Amino acid sequence: MLRPYERAVYYYETDKMGIMHHSNYIRIFEETRVHFLGEAGMPFTEIEAQGILMPVLSVECSYLRPLRFGDSFSVSFRITGFNGVKLFVEYTVTNKATGEVCAVGKSSHCFTDTELRPVRTKAKYPAIYSIFADNMD
């Protein structure tokens, strides 16, 4: 089982209301994907070194409870779909002190070469394929 991504809200991530600005949740989703790959034994730098990119096709986030400067949070990561070319991920951001779910979101990605042409990872990059296939719900 992979560990959730955890950290605290940085001051620069907050807005005039003292809460984490909505745009930063999308960044946290990216941080969580990078964390997942490192935990799974395939750091993102290793994937890119093989000439594979993972552009975002879509992203969405629902904001439920605010996080404030210094709040510690965790993000769970769940692969909900993967066919070797496209990847679908869901995220749950939880305040560690209160246990409240603060945000939920999802993103979709595709695997491409450096020319942004789709790549079928199962045939050409089986190690990359297995990282996602083996961790899919």
NORWO-V615694 format. One record per residue. RES is the residue in three letters. PHI is phi in whole degrees, -180 to 180 (none if undefined). BURIAL is b if it has 24 or more other C-alpha atoms within 12 Angstrom, else e. Layout:
res:RES phi:PHI burial:BURIAL
res:RES phi:PHI burial:BURIAL
This chain:
res:MET phi:none burial:e
res:LEU phi:-83 burial:e
res:ARG phi:-72 burial:e
res:PRO phi:-66 burial:b
res:TYR phi:-79 burial:b
res:GLU phi:-137 burial:b
res:ARG phi:-173 burial:e
res:ALA phi:-111 burial:b
res:VAL phi:-73 burial:b
res:TYR phi:-84 burial:e
res:TYR phi:-58 burial:e
res:TYR phi:-65 burial:e
res:GLU phi:-83 burial:b
res:THR phi:-94 burial:e
res:ASP phi:-109 burial:e
res:LYS phi:-61 burial:e
res:MET phi:-82 burial:e
res:GLY phi:84 burial:e
res:ILE phi:-114 burial:b
res:MET phi:-62 burial:b
res:HIS phi:-64 burial:b
res:HIS phi:-57 burial:b
res:SER phi:-67 burial:e
res:ASN phi:-73 burial:b
res:TYR phi:-65 burial:b
res:ILE phi:-66 burial:b
res:ARG phi:-64 burial:e
res:ILE phi:-64 burial:b
res:PHE phi:-60 burial:b
res:GLU phi:-64 burial:b
res:GLU phi:-57 burial:b
res:THR phi:-67 burial:b
res:ARG phi:-63 burial:b
res:VAL phi:-64 burial:b
res:HIS phi:-60 burial:b
res:PHE phi:-55 burial:b
res:LEU phi:-63 burial:b
res:GLY phi:-63 burial:e
res:GLU phi:-63 burial:e
res:ALA phi:-81 burial:b
res:GLY phi:90 burial:e
res:MET phi:-135 burial:e
res:PRO phi:-54 burial:e
res:PHE phi:-56 burial:b
res:THR phi:-62 burial:e
res:GLU phi:-68 burial:e
res:ILE phi:-64 burial:b
res:GLU phi:-65 burial:e
res:ALA phi:-64 burial:e
res:GLN phi:-87 burial:e
res:GLY phi:85 burial:e
res:ILE phi:-106 burial:b
res:LEU phi:-114 burial:b
res:MET phi:-129 burial:b
res:PRO phi:-64 burial:b
res:VAL phi:-80 burial:e
res:LEU phi:-94 burial:e
res:SER phi:-157 burial:e
res:VAL phi:-151 burial:b
res:GLU phi:-146 burial:b
res:CYS phi:-148 burial:b
res:SER phi:-112 burial:e
res:TYR phi:-99 burial:b
res:LEU phi:-110 burial:e
res:ARG phi:-141 burial:e
res:PRO phi:-76 burial:b
res:LEU phi:-107 burial:b
res:ARG phi:-117 burial:b
res:PHE phi:-49 burial:e
res:GLY phi:89 burial:e
res:ASP phi:-61 burial:b
res:SER phi:-88 burial:b
res:PHE phi:-140 burial:b
res:SER phi:-128 burial:b
res:VAL phi:-126 burial:b
res:SER phi:-89 burial:b
res:PHE phi:-127 burial:b
res:ARG phi:-137 burial:b
res:ILE phi:-83 burial:b
res:THR phi:-101 burial:e
res:GLY phi:-162 burial:e
res:PHE phi:-163 burial:b
res:ASN phi:-121 burial:b
res:GLY phi:95 burial:b
res:VAL phi:-118 burial:b
res:LYS phi:-115 burial:b
res:LEU phi:-130 burial:b
res:PHE phi:-126 burial:b
res:VAL phi:-130 burial:b
res:GLU phi:-120 burial:b
res:TYR phi:-130 burial:b
res:THR phi:-131 burial:b
res:VAL phi:-101 burial:b
res:THR phi:-123 burial:b
res:ASN phi:-72 burial:b
res:LYS phi:-67 burial:b
res:ALA phi:-75 burial:e
res:THR phi:-101 burial:e
res:GLY phi:78 burial:e
res:GLU phi:-75 burial:e
res:VAL phi:-78 burial:b
res:CYS phi:-97 burial:b
res:ALA phi:-159 burial:b
res:VAL phi:-132 burial:b
res:GLY phi:-158 burial:b
res:LYS phi:-153 burial:b
res:SER phi:-144 burial:b
res:SER phi:-127 burial:b
res:HIS phi:-142 burial:b
res:CYS phi:-130 burial:b
res:PHE phi:-104 burial:b
res:THR phi:-135 burial:b
res:ASP phi:-86 burial:e
res:THR phi:-70 burial:e
res:GLU phi:-94 burial:e
res:LEU phi:66 burial:e
res:ARG phi:-90 burial:e
res:PRO phi:-56 burial:e
res:VAL phi:-125 burial:b
res:ARG phi:-90 burial:e
res:THR phi:-67 burial:b
res:LYS phi:-59 burial:e
res:ALA phi:-80 burial:e
res:LYS phi:-94 burial:e
res:TYR phi:-137 burial:b
res:PRO phi:-60 burial:e
res:ALA phi:-67 burial:e
res:ILE phi:-67 burial:b
res:TYR phi:-55 burial:b
res:SER phi:-66 burial:e
res:ILE phi:-57 burial:b
res:PHE phi:-85 burial:b
res:ALA phi:-63 burial:b
res:ASP phi:-72 burial:e
res:ASN phi:-110 burial:b
res:MET phi:-81 burial:e
res:ASP phi:-74 burial:e
